[in-house]
Amino acid sequence: MNRSASYLRHLYLAAALATLGCSVSVSVDVDDGETTSGSGPETGEGGAGSGNSSISASSSISASSSAGAGGSAPVCEAGCLALDFARQFDNVDPYALAVDGDGNILVTGAFDGTVDFGGGPLVGTGNLDAFVLKLDPLGNHLWSQRFGDLSSVIETQAGLAIAADAAGNIAVAGRFGGTTDFGGGPLANGWDPSGFVVLLDASGQHLWSKRFGEESVSVRSVRFHPAGGVVIAGDYARDVDFGGGPLPSVTGPTAFVARLDASGGHVWSRSFGGPEGATAETLSLDAAGNIAVGGSFHDSIDFGGGPLHVAAAPGHTGSDDIFVASLDPDGEHRWSERLGGVDGDDHVATVVDGAGGVVTLGSFFTTFSAGDTSLTGDGNSVPLTRLSAGGSAMFARASARAQALATDAAGNTWLAGTFLEGTDLGCGTMPTEFVGIFVAGLDPRGDDFCNVAFEPSEYGGLSQIALGPDGALVAVGKFKGTIDFGAGPISSPGEKESMIVVKLTR
């Protein structure tokens, strides 16, 4: 893991989309084959959204051509998706997305200044504040909240992860500086940020909240456990105690996975880090409560099945590689694998599929290996790897600039992200002036069956994707300029970017 790149990806990914490299989609070595993701909470109520746009459509997205002028209707389409709606919100950075069992859409992240999601203005404290937004299945505002504090001297108040359970309760996790009240009383920390987890009911009311660590703790992923409570993952720079005693730290960041009960109490906690550090970035659980965790590490890491070592070119000590580990419901090792090449690799997302396997998305520079499969990159390539329930590599392929990953009950994989000049999404090579948004569907063997792309006049990208109970796809991201999802153009304000929430039906 490139630590600064990893941090920026969580907090500033969408702002840098225009500088990303491109890669061509290629299928490789295919055999066979959950989504998701002050003075106290301030709730927006009443009023209309200010500076936001809403577009709805019921017709199927149709293929179209474009001279690259920007803001045109879809530029690549494979006949599989229809636009339900697109919602635009200004002054917002989205970092995590979930869809609950009723199809309601949940987004968390950070904002600066004032934002109105449709329930009245939420006024920030001067630094970045965290937000939680809930939309109904039609994209209408249900409620929104902000969490922040003027005493924070660093920009670290951000929701990095969100999940919903069958009852509609919402778990939000992330990091904060200063003193913040999530609804259960002030939580305070020192100069560096602490991690947090807060549980809200379906209406956004506080149930419990926890702070973890004195310094440099980030909770990057949260999922509900089928037996109750939540599982969290992330990293810390110094000792941290989740309630079971201090976990040790190493020279660099240390990865952790912890389980909390329904009241936020400690069940178990584990730390994983070699001599040079590691970061756990995403979690996914199967129906039995087995935990798939993905992230990046430097030098070596051991989850209990023996050390994994990064690949190293002759004469070099090695760079970062991707890890994927499966833990049982008690946090004990089931299997663990290293993925990557010799020039550094970064983890993006890991999800469990319907067959108990794991699908992982990352990035690599020149070479990437997974089992017997090797990929060659162009300096900024994206590997998609599917592992069996036992951790064996089933296929690996290079993708377009995917930044988001989900799987459905049929074993299909859905990707969303950014395409750039030269990328082939199945509709021919995109013109060089395009810096656009795409959604792609892959079958269980890794073959494309659905692609749709949209061209903003300047740039854009999708950073999160989730599936609803009806199979609809919901994605969030950012764009700059003008973009048309098929029902008319929307535009970002001036030189600023806008957040988008897009729902596509199949």
Backbone torsions as a table, in degrees:
resi	resn	phi	psi	omega
1	MET	NA	127.4	167.9
2	ASN	-77.9	111.6	-167.0
3	ARG	-66.1	-41.2	178.4
4	SER	-68.2	-37.4	177.4
5	ALA	-66.1	-39.6	178.8
6	SER	-63.0	-43.7	178.9
7	TYR	-62.3	-45.5	-178.6
8	LEU	-66.0	-33.4	179.2
9	ARG	-61.8	-38.7	179.9
10	HIS	-72.2	-35.3	-173.1
11	LEU	-105.6	-26.2	-173.8
12	TYR	-136.9	21.1	-174.1
13	LEU	-56.0	-50.3	-173.1
14	ALA	-64.5	-26.4	-177.7
15	ALA	-73.4	-12.8	-175.6
16	ALA	-113.9	18.4	-172.5
17	LEU	-64.1	-30.1	-175.8
18	ALA	-69.6	-15.0	-176.4
19	THR	-100.4	1.2	-176.7
20	LEU	-74.0	151.6	174.8
21	GLY	-78.7	-179.0	-179.5
22	CYS	-121.2	159.0	172.8
23	SER	-144.3	154.4	-177.5
24	VAL	-98.6	138.2	-177.4
25	SER	-73.8	123.7	-177.9
26	VAL	-138.7	129.2	175.1
27	SER	-85.5	139.7	-174.9
28	VAL	-138.1	130.1	165.1
29	ASP	49.6	59.5	-178.7
30	VAL	-90.4	131.2	176.5
31	ASP	-111.9	-76.5	176.2
32	ASP	-153.6	178.9	179.3
33	GLY	-139.4	NA	NA
34	GLU	NA	77.0	175.3
35	THR	-68.1	176.0	-173.8
36	THR	104.9	169.2	171.7
37	SER	-146.2	NA	NA
38	GLY	NA	-162.6	-175.7
39	SER	-124.8	19.2	-177.9
40	GLY	119.3	171.0	-177.7
41	PRO	-65.0	139.2	178.8
42	GLU	-111.7	123.3	-175.3
43	THR	-106.4	129.6	176.6
44	GLY	-82.1	127.7	179.8
45	GLU	-137.9	139.0	173.3
46	GLY	73.3	158.7	176.3
47	GLY	88.8	170.0	179.9
48	ALA	-104.7	154.5	179.8
49	GLY	-63.6	140.0	-179.2
50	SER	-108.7	126.1	177.4
51	GLY	74.1	19.0	-178.9
52	ASN	-119.6	156.1	-179.1
53	SER	-126.2	155.3	-179.6
54	SER	-136.8	131.5	178.0
55	ILE	-131.1	133.0	177.8
56	SER	-129.7	152.3	177.3
57	ALA	-158.5	151.3	178.6
58	SER	-116.7	-11.0	-179.0
59	SER	-81.0	156.7	179.2
60	SER	-67.5	147.3	174.6
61	ILE	-69.5	130.0	-178.0
62	SER	-112.5	150.6	-179.3
63	ALA	-66.4	145.3	178.3
64	SER	-150.0	160.6	176.5
65	SER	-105.2	163.0	-177.9
66	SER	-152.0	143.4	175.8
67	ALA	-86.0	3.3	176.4
68	GLY	86.8	20.2	-178.9
69	ALA	-73.7	-20.1	176.5
70	GLY	101.7	143.4	175.1
71	GLY	76.9	10.3	-178.8
72	SER	-80.7	171.2	177.7
73	ALA	-66.2	179.2	-174.5
74	PRO	-48.7	136.9	-177.9
75	VAL	-101.8	-7.0	177.6
76	CYS	-152.7	129.3	-176.1
77	GLU	-153.5	140.1	-178.7
78	ALA	-118.4	22.3	170.3
79	GLY	72.5	28.6	-173.4
80	CYS	-123.3	-7.7	-173.6
81	LEU	-132.2	150.2	174.2
82	ALA	-128.6	138.8	178.1
83	LEU	-71.9	126.2	171.7
84	ASP	-91.6	-56.0	175.1
85	PHE	-161.1	163.1	170.3
86	ALA	-135.0	131.0	179.5
87	ARG	-119.4	137.0	-178.7
88	GLN	-114.2	134.8	176.6
89	PHE	-136.5	133.2	-176.4
90	ASP	-95.3	158.0	175.9
91	ASN	64.8	32.3	-174.1
92	VAL	-133.0	139.1	170.7
93	ASP	-113.4	112.0	178.4
94	PRO	-86.5	132.0	-178.9
95	TYR	-117.7	-17.6	-178.5
96	ALA	-155.0	153.6	-174.2
97	LEU	-142.3	143.8	171.1
98	ALA	-147.8	157.4	173.2
99	VAL	-124.9	128.9	-177.3
100	ASP	-85.8	-178.8	-175.1
101	GLY	-66.3	-16.3	176.7
102	ASP	-97.7	2.9	-179.5
103	GLY	86.7	4.2	176.1
104	ASN	-69.9	147.9	-172.8
105	ILE	-106.9	130.3	-177.2
106	LEU	-120.6	130.1	-179.7
107	VAL	-133.4	139.9	172.2
108	THR	-133.9	160.6	-178.9
109	GLY	171.9	-135.1	-178.7
110	ALA	-147.3	156.5	176.4
111	PHE	-145.6	161.2	-179.3
112	ASP	-126.8	128.9	179.1
113	GLY	92.0	-122.5	-178.4
114	THR	-128.3	138.4	177.1
115	VAL	-135.3	144.4	176.5
116	ASP	-127.6	111.1	179.7
117	PHE	-87.5	-1.7	-178.3
118	GLY	123.0	-4.4	179.8
119	GLY	-114.4	16.9	-176.3
120	GLY	104.6	158.8	-174.4
121	PRO	-65.5	137.4	165.7
122	LEU	-104.5	121.7	-173.5
123	VAL	-102.4	122.8	-179.2
124	GLY	-75.2	171.7	-174.9
125	THR	-96.4	-0.2	-178.2
126	GLY	115.2	-32.1	169.9
127	ASN	-103.7	-178.5	175.5
128	LEU	-64.8	132.2	175.5
129	ASP	-112.7	152.5	175.2
130	ALA	-82.6	152.1	174.7
131	PHE	-136.7	156.7	169.4
132	VAL	-130.7	130.0	-177.7
133	LEU	-124.6	135.0	174.4
134	LYS	-124.3	122.5	175.4
135	LEU	-112.2	150.9	175.3
136	ASP	-79.1	176.4	-176.7
137	PRO	-62.0	-17.3	177.6
138	LEU	-93.4	0.6	179.0
139	GLY	89.2	9.7	178.8
140	ASN	-84.0	146.4	-179.3
141	HIS	-66.1	128.4	171.8
142	LEU	-102.3	-53.3	173.4
143	TRP	-162.9	162.3	176.9
144	SER	-150.9	148.7	-179.0
145	GLN	-137.7	155.3	171.9
146	ARG	-124.8	151.6	176.1
147	PHE	-132.9	126.3	-179.9
148	GLY	-173.3	176.9	-175.9
149	ASP	-157.7	133.7	179.4
150	LEU	-64.7	-22.9	-176.6
151	SER	-75.9	-10.8	179.0
152	SER	-71.0	123.8	-177.4
153	VAL	-99.4	0.1	178.2
154	ILE	-131.7	153.1	-172.8
155	GLU	-85.4	77.6	-173.9
156	THR	-129.7	6.7	-179.6
157	GLN	-85.8	100.2	-173.9
158	ALA	-151.6	137.5	168.1
159	GLY	-82.5	121.9	-177.5
160	LEU	-106.1	-13.4	-175.7
161	ALA	-152.2	150.4	179.6
162	ILE	-153.0	147.2	179.1
163	ALA	-154.3	159.8	178.1
164	ALA	-131.4	146.4	176.9
165	ASP	-102.5	-177.8	-175.6
166	ALA	-64.5	-25.9	179.4
167	ALA	-85.4	-3.0	-178.8
168	GLY	89.8	1.0	175.2
169	ASN	-65.5	151.2	-172.3
170	ILE	-125.1	124.6	173.9
171	ALA	-102.8	128.9	178.1
172	VAL	-123.4	137.0	-179.0
173	ALA	-137.2	157.9	178.7
174	GLY	172.7	-137.3	-178.9
175	ARG	-146.2	152.0	179.2
176	PHE	-149.7	155.8	174.2
177	GLY	-115.4	161.0	178.2
178	GLY	72.3	-139.5	179.4
179	THR	-120.3	126.6	-178.6
180	THR	-133.3	139.0	177.7
181	ASP	-112.4	113.4	178.7
182	PHE	-88.1	1.2	179.0
183	GLY	125.0	-11.2	-178.9
184	GLY	-113.2	16.0	-176.4
185	GLY	110.6	157.3	-175.0
186	PRO	-64.1	137.7	170.2
187	LEU	-114.6	128.1	-174.0
188	ALA	-123.2	152.2	174.1
189	ASN	-144.4	-175.0	-177.1
190	GLY	-90.9	-146.8	-175.3
191	TRP	-65.5	-48.9	-178.8
192	ASP	-83.1	160.0	-174.6
193	PRO	-72.8	149.8	171.0
194	SER	-104.0	159.0	172.6
195	GLY	-85.9	155.1	176.2
196	PHE	-140.7	154.2	167.8
197	VAL	-134.5	131.0	176.7
198	VAL	-129.3	137.5	176.6
199	LEU	-109.4	125.1	178.2
200	LEU	-115.9	151.5	173.2
201	ASP	-82.5	-177.7	-173.8
202	ALA	-63.0	-23.7	179.2
203	SER	-94.0	3.5	177.3
204	GLY	90.9	8.6	179.6
205	GLN	-81.2	141.8	-176.8
206	HIS	-66.8	131.8	173.3
207	LEU	-107.2	-51.2	171.5
208	TRP	-160.5	160.8	176.9
209	SER	-147.2	147.2	-177.0
210	LYS	-134.6	142.8	171.7
211	ARG	-110.7	140.2	-179.0
212	PHE	-130.2	128.5	174.7
213	GLY	86.1	149.5	176.7
214	GLU	-88.8	-30.7	-174.6
215	GLU	-150.0	141.1	168.2
216	SER	53.7	56.0	174.9
217	VAL	-120.1	131.5	175.2
218	SER	-126.9	124.0	171.0
219	VAL	-94.3	108.9	-170.0
220	ARG	-99.2	-14.6	-178.9
221	SER	-149.9	145.9	177.2
222	VAL	-144.5	138.5	175.3
223	ARG	-142.3	147.7	174.3
224	PHE	-77.4	139.8	177.4
225	HIS	-88.7	138.4	-178.3
226	PRO	-61.5	-22.2	177.9
227	ALA	-92.2	2.7	179.6
228	GLY	114.3	152.9	-178.5
229	GLY	77.6	-166.5	-176.6
230	VAL	-132.5	158.2	170.8
231	VAL	-115.3	135.4	-179.0
232	ILE	-126.5	156.6	177.1
233	ALA	-146.6	156.6	178.8
234	GLY	171.4	-142.2	-179.1
235	ASP	-153.5	160.9	178.0
236	TYR	-145.8	156.1	-177.6
237	ALA	-101.5	-21.3	178.2
238	ARG	-132.3	-179.7	-177.1
239	ASP	-56.9	143.7	177.5
240	VAL	-138.8	147.4	-179.0
241	ASP	-128.2	116.1	177.9
242	PHE	-90.8	3.3	178.5
243	GLY	122.9	-8.7	-180.0
244	GLY	-110.6	14.8	-176.4
245	GLY	107.4	156.0	-177.0
246	PRO	-61.7	138.7	171.6
247	LEU	-95.8	139.4	-176.9
248	PRO	-74.4	159.6	177.0
249	SER	-120.7	165.9	178.5
250	VAL	-121.7	-168.2	-176.4
251	THR	-60.8	-46.6	178.5
252	GLY	-97.5	-164.1	176.3
253	PRO	-64.8	148.5	179.6
254	THR	-113.3	130.3	178.2
255	ALA	-78.0	148.2	175.7
256	PHE	-139.7	154.8	167.5
257	VAL	-134.6	134.2	-179.1
258	ALA	-142.2	149.1	174.8
259	ARG	-115.8	132.8	176.6
260	LEU	-114.6	147.5	179.4
261	ASP	-80.0	-174.8	-174.2
262	ALA	-64.7	-17.2	177.7
263	SER	-103.2	4.4	-178.7
264	GLY	89.5	5.7	179.0
265	GLY	-77.5	156.3	-177.3
266	HIS	-70.2	132.0	170.9
267	VAL	-106.8	-56.4	172.3
268	TRP	-157.7	162.0	176.9
269	SER	-150.0	144.3	-178.5
270	ARG	-134.9	144.4	172.8
271	SER	-117.6	147.3	-178.6
272	PHE	-139.8	119.6	178.2
273	GLY	-171.2	131.4	175.1
274	GLY	-83.3	-164.3	-176.6
275	PRO	-65.9	-19.3	-176.4
276	GLU	-117.3	5.2	170.9
277	GLY	100.9	163.4	-179.8
278	ALA	-159.6	157.3	177.8
279	THR	-132.0	126.1	171.8
280	ALA	-92.8	126.1	-169.3
281	GLU	-116.3	-32.3	179.0
282	THR	-140.9	150.3	177.0
283	LEU	-123.1	152.3	169.3
284	SER	-152.3	138.7	-177.0
285	LEU	-118.1	145.1	172.3
286	ASP	-92.5	-179.5	-174.7
287	ALA	-65.8	-23.4	179.5
288	ALA	-86.8	-4.1	-179.1
289	GLY	90.7	4.9	173.1
290	ASN	-67.9	144.9	-169.1
291	ILE	-115.7	123.1	170.1
292	ALA	-100.3	126.8	179.6
293	VAL	-125.7	135.7	179.3
294	GLY	-126.0	151.2	179.8
295	GLY	-177.1	-159.9	-178.8
296	SER	-130.8	152.4	-179.8
297	PHE	-145.8	159.3	177.3
298	HIS	-119.5	138.0	178.4
299	ASP	75.1	-82.8	-177.9
300	SER	-155.9	162.3	177.4
301	ILE	-155.7	147.5	-178.1
302	ASP	-134.3	118.5	178.7
303	PHE	-95.2	1.0	-179.6
304	GLY	121.6	-6.7	179.4
305	GLY	-109.7	14.9	-175.8
306	GLY	106.0	153.7	-174.3
307	PRO	-68.6	141.6	168.3
308	LEU	-100.4	135.3	-178.0
309	HIS	-117.9	142.0	177.5
310	VAL	-68.5	153.2	174.2
311	ALA	-73.8	145.1	-178.0
312	ALA	-139.0	134.4	173.9
313	ALA	-73.5	155.5	179.1
314	PRO	-54.5	131.0	179.3
315	GLY	83.8	3.6	-179.7
316	HIS	-123.5	155.2	-179.3
317	THR	-86.4	-6.4	179.5
318	GLY	97.8	160.2	179.3
319	SER	-119.1	-151.9	-178.1
320	ASP	-86.8	146.8	173.4
321	ASP	-129.3	169.5	179.6
322	ILE	-94.1	140.2	170.2
323	PHE	-117.8	148.4	169.0
324	VAL	-132.4	125.9	-178.9
325	ALA	-130.1	145.1	174.2
326	SER	-112.7	124.4	178.1
327	LEU	-114.7	148.7	176.9
328	ASP	-78.3	177.1	-177.0
329	PRO	-59.7	-18.5	177.7
330	ASP	-96.2	7.3	178.5
331	GLY	83.6	10.8	-179.9
332	GLU	-88.3	150.5	-175.3
333	HIS	-63.5	132.3	169.4
334	ARG	-107.7	-54.2	172.5
335	TRP	-160.2	161.8	178.2
336	SER	-151.6	145.2	-177.3
337	GLU	-138.7	148.3	171.6
338	ARG	-101.1	138.6	175.3
339	LEU	-127.9	141.0	175.2
340	GLY	143.2	-173.3	-179.6
341	GLY	-128.4	-156.4	-171.3
342	VAL	-94.5	-9.1	-172.2
343	ASP	-110.5	13.6	177.4
344	GLY	101.4	131.7	-178.2
345	ASP	-138.1	151.0	-178.7
346	ASP	-129.6	138.8	179.1
347	HIS	-85.4	141.5	177.8
348	VAL	-114.0	-51.6	-176.2
349	ALA	-158.9	151.2	174.9
350	THR	-138.8	129.5	176.8
351	VAL	-135.3	151.8	174.8
352	VAL	-84.2	138.6	176.6
353	ASP	-94.6	178.5	-175.4
354	GLY	-68.5	-16.2	-179.5
355	ALA	-99.3	8.1	-179.3
356	GLY	88.7	-1.1	175.7
357	GLY	-82.0	-174.3	-175.9
358	VAL	-134.4	137.1	174.2
359	VAL	-115.4	132.3	-175.4
360	THR	-128.1	140.3	178.0
361	LEU	-119.4	140.0	-179.2
362	GLY	-149.6	-157.5	173.6
363	SER	-146.9	148.8	178.3
364	PHE	-149.5	165.0	-174.7
365	PHE	-97.8	-62.7	-173.1
366	THR	-120.0	-41.5	-179.3
367	THR	-136.0	153.3	179.6
368	PHE	-151.0	135.7	178.6
369	SER	-129.1	143.1	174.9
370	ALA	-144.9	107.6	-174.5
371	GLY	63.0	-126.9	-179.8
372	ASP	-90.8	2.1	-177.2
373	THR	-97.1	134.2	176.0
374	SER	-124.2	138.0	177.6
375	LEU	-118.6	149.4	174.3
376	THR	-115.5	128.5	-175.9
377	GLY	-104.2	178.8	-177.9
378	ASP	-113.1	17.7	-179.3
379	GLY	104.4	-14.5	179.5
380	ASN	-159.5	61.2	-172.5
381	SER	-104.6	161.2	-176.3
382	VAL	-119.8	114.6	176.9
383	PRO	-93.2	134.8	172.1
384	LEU	-111.4	123.2	-175.2
385	THR	-125.7	133.5	174.8
386	ARG	-111.2	126.5	178.4
387	LEU	-111.8	146.8	178.2
388	SER	-73.0	176.2	178.4
389	ALA	-61.7	-20.3	177.3
390	GLY	-98.6	2.1	177.1
391	GLY	94.1	4.4	179.1
392	SER	-81.5	139.6	179.9
393	ALA	-69.8	125.4	178.3
394	MET	-97.2	-40.9	170.8
395	PHE	-158.5	160.4	171.6
396	ALA	-142.0	141.6	179.2
397	ARG	-148.5	154.8	174.3
398	ALA	-87.6	145.4	-175.4
399	SER	-126.2	172.0	167.0
400	ALA	-65.8	-175.9	-173.4
401	ARG	-72.9	65.5	178.9
402	ALA	-72.2	138.3	176.6
403	GLN	-126.7	2.4	-177.3
404	ALA	-145.9	149.0	-170.3
405	LEU	-145.8	137.4	173.0
406	ALA	-149.9	157.9	175.2
407	THR	-127.2	153.0	178.0
408	ASP	-113.1	177.4	-174.8
409	ALA	-66.1	-22.6	179.7
410	ALA	-84.0	-0.7	-179.6
411	GLY	89.0	4.7	176.8
412	ASN	-75.9	151.7	176.8
413	THR	-112.4	134.8	179.4
414	TRP	-116.1	130.5	-179.4
415	LEU	-118.9	150.8	173.2
416	ALA	-145.2	150.6	-179.6
417	GLY	172.3	-136.3	-174.3
418	THR	-125.4	137.9	167.8
419	PHE	-114.7	149.1	-179.7
420	LEU	-128.9	-175.2	-174.6
421	GLU	-54.7	136.6	176.3
422	GLY	87.4	-8.7	-177.9
423	THR	-73.4	138.2	175.5
424	ASP	-108.6	111.5	179.8
425	LEU	-98.3	15.0	-179.3
426	GLY	100.9	-3.1	178.0
427	CYS	-118.3	21.1	-175.1
428	GLY	96.6	167.3	-177.6
429	THR	-70.5	131.2	-180.0
430	MET	-70.0	142.0	178.3
431	PRO	-59.7	156.3	-173.1
432	THR	-66.2	-23.5	-177.5
433	GLU	-81.1	-5.8	-176.4
434	PHE	-80.0	133.6	166.4
435	VAL	-134.5	89.5	-165.0
436	GLY	-126.3	-170.0	-173.3
437	ILE	-112.4	139.1	176.7
438	PHE	-138.9	156.4	168.0
439	VAL	-130.1	133.9	-177.6
440	ALA	-135.4	142.1	175.1
441	GLY	-112.4	134.5	177.3
442	LEU	-121.1	138.8	177.9
443	ASP	-76.8	177.8	-176.4
444	PRO	-60.3	-19.1	177.6
445	ARG	-89.8	-3.4	179.8
446	GLY	90.7	10.8	179.4
447	ASP	-90.7	140.1	179.0
448	ASP	-65.8	137.3	170.0
449	PHE	-132.9	-6.1	-177.4
450	CYS	-154.5	125.7	176.4
451	ASN	-141.0	137.0	172.5
452	VAL	-143.6	139.0	-177.4
453	ALA	-136.2	149.7	-179.3
454	PHE	-131.4	142.0	-173.7
455	GLU	-109.8	109.4	169.0
456	PRO	-78.8	158.6	-178.1
457	SER	-70.8	-22.8	177.7
458	GLU	-118.7	-72.5	175.5
459	TYR	-162.7	167.1	178.4
460	GLY	-174.2	171.3	178.1
461	GLY	-172.4	156.2	176.1
462	LEU	-106.2	131.9	-174.9
463	SER	-111.0	-11.9	-179.9
464	GLN	-144.8	146.5	175.5
465	ILE	-144.1	144.8	178.2
466	ALA	-148.5	156.1	177.6
467	LEU	-106.6	138.5	176.6
468	GLY	-86.5	174.0	-179.0
469	PRO	-63.9	-21.3	178.3
470	ASP	-94.0	5.7	-179.6
471	GLY	88.0	-3.1	178.5
472	ALA	-67.1	149.6	178.2
473	LEU	-98.9	132.1	174.2
474	VAL	-120.2	133.0	179.8
475	ALA	-135.8	148.8	174.6
476	VAL	-127.4	153.9	178.4
477	GLY	-176.0	-154.8	-179.6
478	LYS	-141.2	157.4	175.1
479	PHE	-148.5	162.6	174.7
480	LYS	-133.3	137.1	-177.8
481	GLY	101.7	-135.9	-179.4
482	THR	-124.9	140.0	179.5
483	ILE	-142.9	147.8	179.8
484	ASP	-126.9	116.0	178.1
485	PHE	-88.2	6.9	176.9
486	GLY	118.1	-2.2	-178.6
487	ALA	-131.5	24.7	180.0
488	GLY	113.4	151.7	-174.6
489	PRO	-77.2	148.9	168.5
490	ILE	-127.5	153.3	-173.6
491	SER	-133.1	143.1	173.8
492	SER	-79.4	156.4	-175.6
493	PRO	-80.2	116.0	175.6
494	GLY	56.7	-126.7	-179.0
495	GLU	-92.2	6.4	-177.3
496	LYS	-92.4	161.9	175.1
497	GLU	-93.9	160.4	175.2
498	SER	-125.1	147.6	171.1
499	MET	-81.1	144.1	174.4
500	ILE	-125.2	142.9	170.1
501	VAL	-120.4	118.1	-174.9
502	VAL	-120.2	134.5	174.4
503	LYS	-118.9	127.4	179.6
504	LEU	-121.9	134.0	179.7
505	THR	-107.8	155.4	-178.1
506	ARG	-110.2	NA	NA
